[in-house]
Amino acid sequence: MSNVSQLPSRKVSDKSQQILERNSRFIPGGMASVNRRTSQTLAFARGAGAYLWDVDGNRYVDYHAGFAPYILGHNDPDQQAAVNQSFADQLSNFGSGPTEQEGELAELFLQCVPTAERVQFLNSGSEATAQAIRVSRAATGREHVILIQGSYNGNQNVVAANLMDSVEMLGGRQAAGGEYPLNPITAGIPKGEAALLHPVEFNDLEAVENIARRYEIAALITEPVLQNIGIVKPDPGYHAGLRRLADHYGFKLIFDEVKTGFRAALGGYQAVCGVTPDLSTFGKAIANGFPIAALAGKTELMELAMSSDATRRVLIAGTYNAHPVTVSATLACLRKLADPELDVYGYLDRLSERLTDGLAECFDRHGLTATVVRQGSAHSFYFLPEPPRNWWEIISGHNFALDAKLRSLLIERGVYYFPTPTKQGSISFAHTAEDIEFTLQMMDDAIGSLNNA
Ligand SMILES: Cc1ncc(COP(=O)(O)O)c(C=O)c1O
């Protein structure tokens, strides 16, 4: 186990800042995804297993996992071999006709997620969620959509709203049984489209029912566990309640499993909670960092892509859908995740439990009021006395400044949590018990230095 006093000294030059400045001459913001911008700029050069190295050569135990995909770890050797083999086999993105590999992947996917009947492969979670809503609209002939405050469902017009709103943006109150004001997270959404979106609080069935009575709802989309604002779990019976309301009012229930899929369990969170959505979307951990997403669900909905009725047919098409390199990497990932001998999920659970128990003990030892929340291999911490049930409880109670400070102190100590308050930590199959003990030591040291500051 590492010892704090033996930590190698870390050298941080201005190289990261220079890269940002150079890139900014060509790319607005200096990087390809605005969500990657952080208060302290750190440019990484490589990743292997559980570790990242920055451009100065400093090593970090990584819990960001590239926003959660890396469930096996960075540059997994089995995926590398599969990708190399795809080149050796001269697979190409033929763009004409079926391929054996996409069928193989679909079959394996449906074995892993038996609650889904059909699957289609796309390139990003944002595409998948937008398509899920489009399919729901085509199936129901309705247009209104219920969104959940704090659920991130991608960058498209139909979902890009109400993520980490301030108390003021929410109207200064919790919307129990009610609808929040729509707060888009992007400019450029036409008013007509925005008027079709109805954000309500997580764990508030009454609010969903109120909206469903007032509007012709096509779909409700939610992350089954909110994992873009830390980890916010459903109350017992919440998902079953959503299912009942969807059936009663005739709207489609969409679970956005882009984060929970293949991370909460092989079968997604739907396997954990025992509630089957009409449609669900997958991305991230399905391919351990390769760009693929899946839209899956009931046959009658998924087959709308092939409807003979042109007024109901949904266009699901894409030049790079099921790209052979990505499919090869995804097959390698799912085979590993599904391998009973490897017991990936058992291993992740044990490690994750040790980490979250240790973090809770550490906060307690230092007299900090904190709650550590875990869902499988994902975890988060809040400076709140109880696990939050919704975004309101976080924004109105959590100590964001302390959260940010702690993340920054951990980064200085070689532990990388994304430096934005509440963002989830994710463990990979490449993490070891030693990594966890090192992390706990660093957390202890970081909190100690907070107290001394
Ligand atoms: C739950 C959820 N849905 C959808 C998305 C969008 O996926 P992508 O970034 O692949 O477009 C994300 C991305 O973070 C996500 O966390």
The ligand as an SDF file (V2000), in Angstrom:
LIG
                    3D

 16 16  0  0  0  0  0  0  0  0999 V2000
  -27.7050    9.3450  -19.0290 C   0  0  0  0  0  0  0  0  0  0  0  0
  -27.1320    9.9110  -20.2800 C   0  0  0  0  0  0  0  0  0  0  0  0
  -27.8700    9.9220  -21.3880 N   0  0  0  0  0  0  0  0  0  0  0  0
  -27.3990   10.3940  -22.5620 C   0  0  0  0  0  0  0  0  0  0  0  0
  -26.1310   10.9010  -22.6430 C   0  0  0  0  0  0  0  0  0  0  0  0
  -25.6100   11.4020  -23.9580 C   0  0  0  0  0  0  0  0  0  0  0  0
  -24.6910   10.4800  -24.4500 O   0  0  0  0  0  0  0  0  0  0  0  0
  -23.5470   10.9630  -25.4780 P   0  0  0  0  0  0  0  0  0  0  0  0
  -22.6600   11.8880  -24.7460 O   0  0  0  0  0  0  0  0  0  0  0  0
  -22.9030    9.6670  -25.8860 O   0  0  0  0  0  0  0  0  0  0  0  0
  -24.2580   11.6190  -26.6170 O   0  0  0  0  0  0  0  0  0  0  0  0
  -25.3210   10.9120  -21.5040 C   0  0  0  0  0  0  0  0  0  0  0  0
  -23.9390   11.4560  -21.5520 C   0  0  0  0  0  0  0  0  0  0  0  0
  -23.3250   11.7370  -20.5630 O   0  0  0  0  0  0  0  0  0  0  0  0
  -25.8290   10.4050  -20.2870 C   0  0  0  0  0  0  0  0  0  0  0  0
  -25.1120   10.4110  -19.1590 O   0  0  0  0  0  0  0  0  0  0  0  0
  1  2  1  0
  2  3  1  0
  2 15  2  0
  3  4  2  0
  4  5  1  0
  5  6  1  0
  5 12  2  0
  6  7  1  0
  7  8  1  0
  8  9  2  0
  8 10  1  0
  8 11  1  0
 12 13  1  0
 12 15  1  0
 13 14  2  0
 15 16  1  0
M  END
$$$$
